[in-house]
Amino acid sequence: MYRSFAFCLFLSLGCIAMIGCGSGGEAEYDPSEVPAMTEDEKQAQADYDAQMEKEFQEQYGN
């Protein structure tokens, strides 16, 4: 039972890996499909970046 389950899982993952990547092994990426960041998300990203920069400066100096 375990062996057949593992074999089935192996085949499924292999099939997904072969088919799921699209042509030439490159994933298709369309930037227009990604929604733009809201103002809140932009502010949160800026705050996070500033915090990471501050921590980096404290840890490594200049």
mmCIF file of the N, C-alpha and C atoms, coordinates in Angstrom:
data_MODEL
# 
_entry.id   MODEL 
# 
loop_
_atom_site.group_PDB 
_atom_site.id 
_atom_site.type_symbol 
_atom_site.label_atom_id 
_atom_site.label_alt_id 
_atom_site.label_comp_id 
_atom_site.label_asym_id 
_atom_site.label_entity_id 
_atom_site.label_seq_id 
_atom_site.pdbx_PDB_ins_code 
_atom_site.Cartn_x 
_atom_site.Cartn_y 
_atom_site.Cartn_z 
_atom_site.occupancy 
_atom_site.B_iso_or_equiv 
_atom_site.pdbx_formal_charge 
_atom_site.auth_seq_id 
_atom_site.auth_comp_id 
_atom_site.auth_asym_id 
_atom_site.auth_atom_id 
_atom_site.pdbx_PDB_model_num 
ATOM 1   N N  . MET A 1 1  ? 0.831  -1.192 0.000   1.00 0.00 ? 1  MET A N  1 
ATOM 2   C CA . MET A 1 1  ? 0.000  0.000  0.000   1.00 0.00 ? 1  MET A CA 1 
ATOM 3   C C  . MET A 1 1  ? 0.877  1.258  0.000   1.00 0.00 ? 1  MET A C  1 
ATOM 4   N N  . TYR A 1 2  ? 1.830  1.321  0.916   1.00 0.00 ? 2  TYR A N  1 
ATOM 5   C CA . TYR A 1 2  ? 2.705  2.488  0.994   1.00 0.00 ? 2  TYR A CA 1 
ATOM 6   C C  . TYR A 1 2  ? 3.517  2.640  -0.290  1.00 0.00 ? 2  TYR A C  1 
ATOM 7   N N  . ARG A 1 3  ? 3.985  1.510  -0.827  1.00 0.00 ? 3  ARG A N  1 
ATOM 8   C CA . ARG A 1 3  ? 4.815  1.548  -2.017  1.00 0.00 ? 3  ARG A CA 1 
ATOM 9   C C  . ARG A 1 3  ? 4.022  2.087  -3.209  1.00 0.00 ? 3  ARG A C  1 
ATOM 10  N N  . SER A 1 4  ? 2.780  1.654  -3.361  1.00 0.00 ? 4  SER A N  1 
ATOM 11  C CA . SER A 1 4  ? 1.977  2.127  -4.489  1.00 0.00 ? 4  SER A CA 1 
ATOM 12  C C  . SER A 1 4  ? 1.642  3.616  -4.333  1.00 0.00 ? 4  SER A C  1 
ATOM 13  N N  . PHE A 1 5  ? 1.399  4.052  -3.102  1.00 0.00 ? 5  PHE A N  1 
ATOM 14  C CA . PHE A 1 5  ? 1.129  5.468  -2.861  1.00 0.00 ? 5  PHE A CA 1 
ATOM 15  C C  . PHE A 1 5  ? 2.347  6.313  -3.220  1.00 0.00 ? 5  PHE A C  1 
ATOM 16  N N  . ALA A 1 6  ? 3.526  5.870  -2.787  1.00 0.00 ? 6  ALA A N  1 
ATOM 17  C CA . ALA A 1 6  ? 4.751  6.611  -3.073  1.00 0.00 ? 6  ALA A CA 1 
ATOM 18  C C  . ALA A 1 6  ? 5.014  6.655  -4.574  1.00 0.00 ? 6  ALA A C  1 
ATOM 19  N N  . PHE A 1 7  ? 4.764  5.548  -5.265  1.00 0.00 ? 7  PHE A N  1 
ATOM 20  C CA . PHE A 1 7  ? 4.981  5.498  -6.706  1.00 0.00 ? 7  PHE A CA 1 
ATOM 21  C C  . PHE A 1 7  ? 4.021  6.447  -7.426  1.00 0.00 ? 7  PHE A C  1 
ATOM 22  N N  . CYS A 1 8  ? 2.769  6.450  -6.999  1.00 0.00 ? 8  CYS A N  1 
ATOM 23  C CA . CYS A 1 8  ? 1.771  7.335  -7.602  1.00 0.00 ? 8  CYS A CA 1 
ATOM 24  C C  . CYS A 1 8  ? 2.150  8.799  -7.367  1.00 0.00 ? 8  CYS A C  1 
ATOM 25  N N  . LEU A 1 9  ? 2.583  9.117  -6.164  1.00 0.00 ? 9  LEU A N  1 
ATOM 26  C CA . LEU A 1 9  ? 3.001  10.473 -5.843  1.00 0.00 ? 9  LEU A CA 1 
ATOM 27  C C  . LEU A 1 9  ? 4.202  10.877 -6.692  1.00 0.00 ? 9  LEU A C  1 
ATOM 28  N N  . PHE A 1 10 ? 5.148  9.974  -6.843  1.00 0.00 ? 10 PHE A N  1 
ATOM 29  C CA . PHE A 1 10 ? 6.333  10.228 -7.651  1.00 0.00 ? 10 PHE A CA 1 
ATOM 30  C C  . PHE A 1 10 ? 5.947  10.529 -9.094  1.00 0.00 ? 10 PHE A C  1 
ATOM 31  N N  . LEU A 1 11 ? 5.043  9.724  -9.654  1.00 0.00 ? 11 LEU A N  1 
ATOM 32  C CA . LEU A 1 11 ? 4.608  9.950  -11.030 1.00 0.00 ? 11 LEU A CA 1 
ATOM 33  C C  . LEU A 1 11 ? 3.883  11.284 -11.169 1.00 0.00 ? 11 LEU A C  1 
ATOM 34  N N  . SER A 1 12 ? 3.046  11.609 -10.207 1.00 0.00 ? 12 SER A N  1 
ATOM 35  C CA . SER A 1 12 ? 2.298  12.865 -10.262 1.00 0.00 ? 12 SER A CA 1 
ATOM 36  C C  . SER A 1 12 ? 3.241  14.067 -10.227 1.00 0.00 ? 12 SER A C  1 
ATOM 37  N N  . LEU A 1 13 ? 4.201  14.039 -9.324  1.00 0.00 ? 13 LEU A N  1 
ATOM 38  C CA . LEU A 1 13 ? 5.141  15.152 -9.213  1.00 0.00 ? 13 LEU A CA 1 
ATOM 39  C C  . LEU A 1 13 ? 6.001  15.274 -10.462 1.00 0.00 ? 13 LEU A C  1 
ATOM 40  N N  . GLY A 1 14 ? 6.409  14.152 -11.011 1.00 0.00 ? 14 GLY A N  1 
ATOM 41  C CA . GLY A 1 14 ? 7.202  14.170 -12.235 1.00 0.00 ? 14 GLY A CA 1 
ATOM 42  C C  . GLY A 1 14 ? 6.427  14.761 -13.393 1.00 0.00 ? 14 GLY A C  1 
ATOM 43  N N  . CYS A 1 15 ? 5.166  14.392 -13.496 1.00 0.00 ? 15 CYS A N  1 
ATOM 44  C CA . CYS A 1 15 ? 4.321  14.901 -14.566 1.00 0.00 ? 15 CYS A CA 1 
ATOM 45  C C  . CYS A 1 15 ? 4.119  16.405 -14.411 1.00 0.00 ? 15 CYS A C  1 
ATOM 46  N N  . ILE A 1 16 ? 3.876  16.854 -13.199 1.00 0.00 ? 16 ILE A N  1 
ATOM 47  C CA . ILE A 1 16 ? 3.691  18.287 -12.949 1.00 0.00 ? 16 ILE A CA 1 
ATOM 48  C C  . ILE A 1 16 ? 4.977  19.046 -13.292 1.00 0.00 ? 16 ILE A C  1 
ATOM 49  N N  . ALA A 1 17 ? 6.115  18.490 -12.920 1.00 0.00 ? 17 ALA A N  1 
ATOM 50  C CA . ALA A 1 17 ? 7.388  19.157 -13.182 1.00 0.00 ? 17 ALA A CA 1 
ATOM 51  C C  . ALA A 1 17 ? 7.652  19.263 -14.677 1.00 0.00 ? 17 ALA A C  1 
ATOM 52  N N  . MET A 1 18 ? 7.278  18.237 -15.441 1.00 0.00 ? 18 MET A N  1 
ATOM 53  C CA . MET A 1 18 ? 7.534  18.252 -16.883 1.00 0.00 ? 18 MET A CA 1 
ATOM 54  C C  . MET A 1 18 ? 6.584  19.210 -17.602 1.00 0.00 ? 18 MET A C  1 
ATOM 55  N N  . ILE A 1 19 ? 5.336  19.242 -17.185 1.00 0.00 ? 19 ILE A N  1 
ATOM 56  C CA . ILE A 1 19 ? 4.323  20.009 -17.911 1.00 0.00 ? 19 ILE A CA 1 
ATOM 57  C C  . ILE A 1 19 ? 4.180  21.425 -17.362 1.00 0.00 ? 19 ILE A C  1 
ATOM 58  N N  . GLY A 1 20 ? 4.367  21.592 -16.073 1.00 0.00 ? 20 GLY A N  1 
ATOM 59  C CA . GLY A 1 20 ? 4.038  22.848 -15.417 1.00 0.00 ? 20 GLY A CA 1 
ATOM 60  C C  . GLY A 1 20 ? 4.937  24.023 -15.751 1.00 0.00 ? 20 GLY A C  1 
ATOM 61  N N  . CYS A 1 21 ? 6.086  23.792 -16.338 1.00 0.00 ? 21 CYS A N  1 
ATOM 62  C CA . CYS A 1 21 ? 7.030  24.886 -16.546 1.00 0.00 ? 21 CYS A CA 1 
ATOM 63  C C  . CYS A 1 21 ? 6.827  25.620 -17.857 1.00 0.00 ? 21 CYS A C  1 
ATOM 64  N N  . GLY A 1 22 ? 5.982  25.128 -18.741 1.00 0.00 ? 22 GLY A N  1 
ATOM 65  C CA . GLY A 1 22 ? 5.774  25.796 -20.012 1.00 0.00 ? 22 GLY A CA 1 
ATOM 66  C C  . GLY A 1 22 ? 6.904  25.493 -20.980 1.00 0.00 ? 22 GLY A C  1 
ATOM 67  N N  . SER A 1 23 ? 6.975  26.241 -22.064 1.00 0.00 ? 23 SER A N  1 
ATOM 68  C CA . SER A 1 23 ? 7.953  25.963 -23.105 1.00 0.00 ? 23 SER A CA 1 
ATOM 69  C C  . SER A 1 23 ? 9.350  26.384 -22.674 1.00 0.00 ? 23 SER A C  1 
ATOM 70  N N  . GLY A 1 24 ? 10.320 25.581 -22.999 1.00 0.00 ? 24 GLY A N  1 
ATOM 71  C CA . GLY A 1 24 ? 11.709 25.907 -22.733 1.00 0.00 ? 24 GLY A CA 1 
ATOM 72  C C  . GLY A 1 24 ? 12.075 25.955 -21.264 1.00 0.00 ? 24 GLY A C  1 
ATOM 73  N N  . GLY A 1 25 ? 11.246 25.418 -20.397 1.00 0.00 ? 25 GLY A N  1 
ATOM 74  C CA . GLY A 1 25 ? 11.551 25.412 -18.983 1.00 0.00 ? 25 GLY A CA 1 
ATOM 75  C C  . GLY A 1 25 ? 11.363 26.757 -18.305 1.00 0.00 ? 25 GLY A C  1 
ATOM 76  N N  . GLU A 1 26 ? 10.887 27.742 -19.041 1.00 0.00 ? 26 GLU A N  1 
ATOM 77  C CA . GLU A 1 26 ? 10.667 29.072 -18.481 1.00 0.00 ? 26 GLU A CA 1 
ATOM 78  C C  . GLU A 1 26 ? 9.203  29.231 -18.105 1.00 0.00 ? 26 GLU A C  1 
ATOM 79  N N  . ALA A 1 27 ? 8.948  29.707 -16.916 1.00 0.00 ? 27 ALA A N  1 
ATOM 80  C CA . ALA A 1 27 ? 7.574  29.975 -16.503 1.00 0.00 ? 27 ALA A CA 1 
ATOM 81  C C  . ALA A 1 27 ? 7.101  31.244 -17.200 1.00 0.00 ? 27 ALA A C  1 
ATOM 82  N N  . GLU A 1 28 ? 5.879  31.219 -17.679 1.00 0.00 ? 28 GLU A N  1 
ATOM 83  C CA . GLU A 1 28 ? 5.315  32.402 -18.318 1.00 0.00 ? 28 GLU A CA 1 
ATOM 84  C C  . GLU A 1 28 ? 4.980  33.424 -17.238 1.00 0.00 ? 28 GLU A C  1 
ATOM 85  N N  . TYR A 1 29 ? 5.396  34.655 -17.436 1.00 0.00 ? 29 TYR A N  1 
ATOM 86  C CA . TYR A 1 29 ? 5.152  35.703 -16.444 1.00 0.00 ? 29 TYR A CA 1 
ATOM 87  C C  . TYR A 1 29 ? 4.607  36.929 -17.155 1.00 0.00 ? 29 TYR A C  1 
ATOM 88  N N  . ASP A 1 30 ? 3.440  37.343 -16.749 1.00 0.00 ? 30 ASP A N  1 
ATOM 89  C CA . ASP A 1 30 ? 2.818  38.525 -17.323 1.00 0.00 ? 30 ASP A CA 1 
ATOM 90  C C  . ASP A 1 30 ? 2.630  39.551 -16.212 1.00 0.00 ? 30 ASP A C  1 
ATOM 91  N N  . PRO A 1 31 ? 3.440  40.610 -16.192 1.00 0.00 ? 31 PRO A N  1 
ATOM 92  C CA . PRO A 1 31 ? 3.346  41.587 -15.105 1.00 0.00 ? 31 PRO A CA 1 
ATOM 93  C C  . PRO A 1 31 ? 1.969  42.229 -14.987 1.00 0.00 ? 31 PRO A C  1 
ATOM 94  N N  . SER A 1 32 ? 1.214  42.277 -16.072 1.00 0.00 ? 32 SER A N  1 
ATOM 95  C CA . SER A 1 32 ? -0.104 42.910 -16.013 1.00 0.00 ? 32 SER A CA 1 
ATOM 96  C C  . SER A 1 32 ? -1.084 42.103 -15.174 1.00 0.00 ? 32 SER A C  1 
ATOM 97  N N  . GLU A 1 33 ? -0.766 40.825 -14.911 1.00 0.00 ? 33 GLU A N  1 
ATOM 98  C CA . GLU A 1 33 ? -1.647 39.994 -14.098 1.00 0.00 ? 33 GLU A CA 1 
ATOM 99  C C  . GLU A 1 33 ? -1.474 40.268 -12.604 1.00 0.00 ? 33 GLU A C  1 
ATOM 100 N N  . VAL A 1 34 ? -0.386 40.936 -12.236 1.00 0.00 ? 34 VAL A N  1 
ATOM 101 C CA . VAL A 1 34 ? -0.113 41.211 -10.825 1.00 0.00 ? 34 VAL A CA 1 
ATOM 102 C C  . VAL A 1 34 ? -0.754 42.551 -10.469 1.00 0.00 ? 34 VAL A C  1 
ATOM 103 N N  . PRO A 1 35 ? -1.638 42.571 -9.480  1.00 0.00 ? 35 PRO A N  1 
ATOM 104 C CA . PRO A 1 35 ? -2.280 43.843 -9.126  1.00 0.00 ? 35 PRO A CA 1 
ATOM 105 C C  . PRO A 1 35 ? -1.271 44.833 -8.559  1.00 0.00 ? 35 PRO A C  1 
ATOM 106 N N  . ALA A 1 36 ? -1.502 46.106 -8.832  1.00 0.00 ? 36 ALA A N  1 
ATOM 107 C CA . ALA A 1 36 ? -0.614 47.148 -8.323  1.00 0.00 ? 36 ALA A CA 1 
ATOM 108 C C  . ALA A 1 36 ? -0.736 47.229 -6.804  1.00 0.00 ? 36 ALA A C  1 
ATOM 109 N N  . MET A 1 37 ? 0.339  47.681 -6.169  1.00 0.00 ? 37 MET A N  1 
ATOM 110 C CA . MET A 1 37 ? 0.327  47.822 -4.712  1.00 0.00 ? 37 MET A CA 1 
ATOM 111 C C  . MET A 1 37 ? -0.566 48.995 -4.323  1.00 0.00 ? 37 MET A C  1 
ATOM 112 N N  . THR A 1 38 ? -1.294 48.823 -3.244  1.00 0.00 ? 38 THR A N  1 
ATOM 113 C CA . THR A 1 38 ? -2.090 49.928 -2.704  1.00 0.00 ? 38 THR A CA 1 
ATOM 114 C C  . THR A 1 38 ? -1.159 50.880 -1.964  1.00 0.00 ? 38 THR A C  1 
ATOM 115 N N  . GLU A 1 39 ? -1.678 52.041 -1.611  1.00 0.00 ? 39 GLU A N  1 
ATOM 116 C CA . GLU A 1 39 ? -0.866 53.012 -0.867  1.00 0.00 ? 39 GLU A CA 1 
ATOM 117 C C  . GLU A 1 39 ? -0.432 52.449 0.486   1.00 0.00 ? 39 GLU A C  1 
ATOM 118 N N  . ASP A 1 40 ? -1.332 51.706 1.141   1.00 0.00 ? 40 ASP A N  1 
ATOM 119 C CA . ASP A 1 40 ? -0.981 51.093 2.428   1.00 0.00 ? 40 ASP A CA 1 
ATOM 120 C C  . ASP A 1 40 ? 0.151  50.087 2.260   1.00 0.00 ? 40 ASP A C  1 
ATOM 121 N N  . GLU A 1 41 ? 0.089  49.296 1.192   1.00 0.00 ? 41 GLU A N  1 
ATOM 122 C CA . GLU A 1 41 ? 1.142  48.306 0.943   1.00 0.00 ? 41 GLU A CA 1 
ATOM 123 C C  . GLU A 1 41 ? 2.462  48.993 0.623   1.00 0.00 ? 41 GLU A C  1 
ATOM 124 N N  . LYS A 1 42 ? 2.400  50.076 -0.149  1.00 0.00 ? 42 LYS A N  1 
ATOM 125 C CA . LYS A 1 42 ? 3.623  50.823 -0.463  1.00 0.00 ? 42 LYS A CA 1 
ATOM 126 C C  . LYS A 1 42 ? 4.250  51.400 0.806   1.00 0.00 ? 42 LYS A C  1 
ATOM 127 N N  . GLN A 1 43 ? 3.400  51.940 1.688   1.00 0.00 ? 43 GLN A N  1 
ATOM 128 C CA . GLN A 1 43 ? 3.901  52.511 2.942   1.00 0.00 ? 43 GLN A CA 1 
ATOM 129 C C  . GLN A 1 43 ? 4.498  51.424 3.827   1.00 0.00 ? 43 GLN A C  1 
ATOM 130 N N  . ALA A 1 44 ? 3.823  50.281 3.890   1.00 0.00 ? 44 ALA A N  1 
ATOM 131 C CA . ALA A 1 44 ? 4.336  49.168 4.692   1.00 0.00 ? 44 ALA A CA 1 
ATOM 132 C C  . ALA A 1 44 ? 5.681  48.691 4.152   1.00 0.00 ? 44 ALA A C  1 
ATOM 133 N N  . GLN A 1 45 ? 5.815  48.630 2.823   1.00 0.00 ? 45 GLN A N  1 
ATOM 134 C CA . GLN A 1 45 ? 7.083  48.214 2.214   1.00 0.00 ? 45 GLN A CA 1 
ATOM 135 C C  . GLN A 1 45 ? 8.178  49.231 2.519   1.00 0.00 ? 45 GLN A C  1 
ATOM 136 N N  . ALA A 1 46 ? 7.848  50.514 2.429   1.00 0.00 ? 46 ALA A N  1 
ATOM 137 C CA . ALA A 1 46 ? 8.829  51.560 2.728   1.00 0.00 ? 46 ALA A CA 1 
ATOM 138 C C  . ALA A 1 46 ? 9.260  51.493 4.192   1.00 0.00 ? 46 ALA A C  1 
ATOM 139 N N  . ASP A 1 47 ? 8.297  51.288 5.089   1.00 0.00 ? 47 ASP A N  1 
ATOM 140 C CA . ASP A 1 47 ? 8.622  51.169 6.514   1.00 0.00 ? 47 ASP A CA 1 
ATOM 141 C C  . ASP A 1 47 ? 9.529  49.971 6.770   1.00 0.00 ? 47 ASP A C  1 
ATOM 142 N N  . TYR A 1 48 ? 9.209  48.854 6.129   1.00 0.00 ? 48 TYR A N  1 
ATOM 143 C CA . TYR A 1 48 ? 10.011 47.639 6.298   1.00 0.00 ? 48 TYR A CA 1 
ATOM 144 C C  . TYR A 1 48 ? 11.430 47.866 5.777   1.00 0.00 ? 48 TYR A C  1 
ATOM 145 N N  . ASP A 1 49 ? 11.533 48.464 4.582   1.00 0.00 ? 49 ASP A N  1 
ATOM 146 C CA . ASP A 1 49 ? 12.855 48.726 4.010   1.00 0.00 ? 49 ASP A CA 1 
ATOM 147 C C  . ASP A 1 49 ? 13.678 49.640 4.916   1.00 0.00 ? 49 ASP A C  1 
ATOM 148 N N  . ALA A 1 50 ? 13.029 50.670 5.474   1.00 0.00 ? 50 ALA A N  1 
ATOM 149 C CA . ALA A 1 50 ? 13.733 51.594 6.365   1.00 0.00 ? 50 ALA A CA 1 
ATOM 150 C C  . ALA A 1 50 ? 14.202 50.871 7.625   1.00 0.00 ? 50 ALA A C  1 
ATOM 151 N N  . GLN A 1 51 ? 13.370 50.002 8.167   1.00 0.00 ? 51 GLN A N  1 
ATOM 152 C CA . GLN A 1 51 ? 13.744 49.248 9.368   1.00 0.00 ? 51 GLN A CA 1 
ATOM 153 C C  . GLN A 1 51 ? 14.915 48.314 9.075   1.00 0.00 ? 51 GLN A C  1 
ATOM 154 N N  . MET A 1 52 ? 14.872 47.631 7.929   1.00 0.00 ? 52 MET A N  1 
ATOM 155 C CA . MET A 1 52 ? 15.962 46.719 7.568   1.00 0.00 ? 52 MET A CA 1 
ATOM 156 C C  . MET A 1 52 ? 17.262 47.495 7.357   1.00 0.00 ? 52 MET A C  1 
ATOM 157 N N  . GLU A 1 53 ? 17.160 48.669 6.724   1.00 0.00 ? 53 GLU A N  1 
ATOM 158 C CA . GLU A 1 53 ? 18.343 49.503 6.510   1.00 0.00 ? 53 GLU A CA 1 
ATOM 159 C C  . GLU A 1 53 ? 18.922 49.957 7.852   1.00 0.00 ? 53 GLU A C  1 
ATOM 160 N N  . LYS A 1 54 ? 18.051 50.354 8.776   1.00 0.00 ? 54 LYS A N  1 
ATOM 161 C CA . LYS A 1 54 ? 18.492 50.792 10.104  1.00 0.00 ? 54 LYS A CA 1 
ATOM 162 C C  . LYS A 1 54 ? 19.204 49.656 10.836  1.00 0.00 ? 54 LYS A C  1 
ATOM 163 N N  . GLU A 1 55 ? 18.606 48.466 10.819  1.00 0.00 ? 55 GLU A N  1 
ATOM 164 C CA . GLU A 1 55 ? 19.220 47.319 11.492  1.00 0.00 ? 55 GLU A CA 1 
ATOM 165 C C  . GLU A 1 55 ? 20.550 46.948 10.850  1.00 0.00 ? 55 GLU A C  1 
ATOM 166 N N  . PHE A 1 56 ? 20.628 47.057 9.526   1.00 0.00 ? 56 PHE A N  1 
ATOM 167 C CA . PHE A 1 56 ? 21.874 46.756 8.830   1.00 0.00 ? 56 PHE A CA 1 
ATOM 168 C C  . PHE A 1 56 ? 22.965 47.743 9.247   1.00 0.00 ? 56 PHE A C  1 
ATOM 169 N N  . GLN A 1 57 ? 22.600 49.035 9.291   1.00 0.00 ? 57 GLN A N  1 
ATOM 170 C CA . GLN A 1 57 ? 23.571 50.055 9.690   1.00 0.00 ? 57 GLN A CA 1 
ATOM 171 C C  . GLN A 1 57 ? 24.047 49.837 11.123  1.00 0.00 ? 57 GLN A C  1 
ATOM 172 N N  . GLU A 1 58 ? 23.124 49.476 12.015  1.00 0.00 ? 58 GLU A N  1 
ATOM 173 C CA . GLU A 1 58 ? 23.492 49.228 13.411  1.00 0.00 ? 58 GLU A CA 1 
ATOM 174 C C  . GLU A 1 58 ? 24.423 48.029 13.532  1.00 0.00 ? 58 GLU A C  1 
ATOM 175 N N  . GLN A 1 59 ? 24.169 47.018 12.712  1.00 0.00 ? 59 GLN A N  1 
ATOM 176 C CA . GLN A 1 59 ? 24.958 45.796 12.829  1.00 0.00 ? 59 GLN A CA 1 
ATOM 177 C C  . GLN A 1 59 ? 26.315 45.911 12.142  1.00 0.00 ? 59 GLN A C  1 
ATOM 178 N N  . TYR A 1 60 ? 26.343 46.550 10.972  1.00 0.00 ? 60 TYR A N  1 
ATOM 179 C CA . TYR A 1 60 ? 27.568 46.563 10.175  1.00 0.00 ? 60 TYR A CA 1 
ATOM 180 C C  . TYR A 1 60 ? 28.236 47.928 10.083  1.00 0.00 ? 60 TYR A C  1 
ATOM 181 N N  . GLY A 1 61 ? 27.647 48.937 10.678  1.00 0.00 ? 61 GLY A N  1 
ATOM 182 C CA . GLY A 1 61 ? 28.257 50.262 10.623  1.00 0.00 ? 61 GLY A CA 1 
ATOM 183 C C  . GLY A 1 61 ? 27.976 50.942 9.305   1.00 0.00 ? 61 GLY A C  1 
ATOM 184 N N  . ASN A 1 62 ? 28.974 51.657 8.804   1.00 0.00 ? 62 ASN A N  1 
ATOM 185 C CA . ASN A 1 62 ? 28.785 52.428 7.572   1.00 0.00 ? 62 ASN A CA 1 
ATOM 186 C C  . ASN A 1 62 ? 28.474 51.491 6.460   1.00 0.00 ? 62 ASN A C  1 
# 
